[in-house]
């Protein structure tokens, strides 16, 4: 379909009379972005879903658009005021409760790892995980469960396993180098640097 055909479809079938062939070209080239309503109409004109146009969703807004949901519907289902929800979409920082977080993940079909990323919680989660494996993991189980919607039993198993692996790496370092040398602790530091990947790998396979 040429840009003119797409624009005509959006005007004739969806009432977007302001959309012109130039509008379509600007969207294609990344010079402008469609609104939620325009994206839905564009998907309709192209006989596909909004998610097909977005590709891999990276933000909370993109996940919502990929499922063709209005922000009002998400806010009502999750139990937050619409202006609060829209602000969270704009800032990428989620401030909902544990129950609201679980509802958001459910309504948008977010995997826990996607939830952590789109709500801006990756950094805090990584800090909690590093503390968990280097100290007492039991003290961080509940804070992590409040941060991301995960199954508590699976979470505890993952934290315990990660702590044991980290301790094994550090013990091996000491036995190899006697606690000294330029390579001392490298394996442990590398484990802590990739802590999010280690965690989600265990949560997916647990």
N, C-alpha and C positions, 0 to 999 in steps of 0.2 A: 504494500500500500504506500502511495506517495503521501507526503505530509498534508497535502490538500485534502486527500480522502479521509485521513484520520481526523483532521480538524472539522471537516463537514460532519462526520459521524458524531463527534462530540457536541457540535452545535445542534444538529437535527434530533438526536436521540436523547441528549442529556441536558439540553438547555444552556450549554456554556457558549453563549453567543460571542464572547470576547476572544475565544480561541481561534487563532489564524494559523496558516501554514508556517509562518515565521515563529509562532509560539512553539509548535511541534519541533521545529529545527533547533530552537534554543534549548529545549529539553534534551534532545538527542545529543547535542554537543556539550551538555553540562554547563551551559551558560545561565540557566535558570532551572528552578525545581517546581514541579506541580504541587498545588495544595492537596490536602487529603481528598477533597471532593473531586478535584481535577484528576488525581491519580486513579480514583475509582472509575470515573467516566472514561479515562484513557484506556484502562484495562477492558472496560466494556466494549469500546470501539474496536479494540484489537482482539476481542474474543479470548481473553486470558484473565488470570487473576492478578490483583495488585502485587502479590508476592512474586509472580513471574517477572514483573518489571523491575522490582527492587533487587532481586538476586539474593545474596546472603545478607540478611538484616544485621546491622551493626549497632543500632541504637534502639531505645525504647520506642520511639516514634515509628521507626521502620518496622519493628516487629508488629506494632499495632496495625499499621497500614497493610502489611503483608497478609493480615487476617481480615482485612476489610471492615475493621471496627471503628466506630466514631469514638473520640475521646470521652464523650459523655457516657457511653455504654461501659467503657472500661472503668471509669471513675465510679459509676454506680455499682458495678459488680464488686469492685474491690472495697468500696466503702470509704472513699475519700471525696472531698469537695473537688469540683471540676477545676477550679482555679489552682488548687494545690497540685492536682495531677498534671495539668499543663505546665506548671512551673517545674515539676520534676522532669518532664520531657525535655524542657528547654535547657535545664542545667545538667541533666544526666546524673542527678543525685536523688536517690530514693529515700524518703523519710517515713515510710509506712511502718506499721507495727509488724510483729511476727506473723499474725493472722492475715494482715493485708498483703504481706509479701507472698505468702503461700497462695492467696487468692489471685494476685497478679501473675505469678508464675503459671497458675492453672488456666486462667482465662486467655493468656497469650501463648500457651503451650511452650513456655520457656524452660529449657534445660537449666539445672542449677548453675552450671558454668556460665551460660548466657545471661542468666539473671544477675550474677555477680558483676559481669562486665558492663551490661547496659545500665545498671543502677549505680555505677561508680564505686563498687565495693571491693574491687580486686586488690587494691593496695592494703586496705585494712585486713582483708582476709589473709593475705600473704604474711602480714605482721603477726596475726594470731597464730598462723600455722608454724612460723619460725619459732615463736615462743613455746608453742605446744611441744615441738619435737626436741627442743633444747632444755626444757624444764619438766613440769608435770603436765602431761597432755590432758589429764582429767579436768584441770582447772579451766581449760579453753573449750571444752566440748559444748557447754551451753552457750557461751558467747558466739561461737561459730554457728550453732544451730539458729540463733536469733538473727544472725547476719544473712544467711542464705537458707533457702528451703530445702533441707536435706533430711534423710531418714536418720534419726538419732543413733540407732544401733549400728548402721553402716558407717556413720561418721566416727563413732568410737573405735570401731575395728580399724578404720583407715588411719586414725591418729596413732593408735597403739603400734600398728605395723610400721608407720613412718618413723616413729621415735626409735623403734628397735633397729631399723635400717640405718638411721643417722648415727646411733650409738655404735653400731658395728663398724661403720666407716671411720669414725673417730678412733675406735679401739685399734683398728687395723693400721691407721696412720701412726699411732704410738708404737705399735709393735715393729713396724717397718723402720721407722726413723728414730725411735727413742724419744719422740716428742720434740725433735729439733730438725733443722734443715729447711731449705727453701720450699720444699714440697709439702711440709707439714700442714695438715688440715685442709689441703686443696680439695680432696674428695668431699669432705663435709661442707665446705663453702659452696662448692658447685651444686650439691644437693639442696642447700638452702636457697640458692639463686633460682633453681627451677622448681621451687616448692609448690607453686600452683599446678604445674603440669603433673607433678608427682601425685598431688592430692586428687585432682579430677580423674586421673588414670585409675586410681584405686576406687573411686566412687562409681565409675562406670562399670568396672568389672566385678565389684563386690556383690 
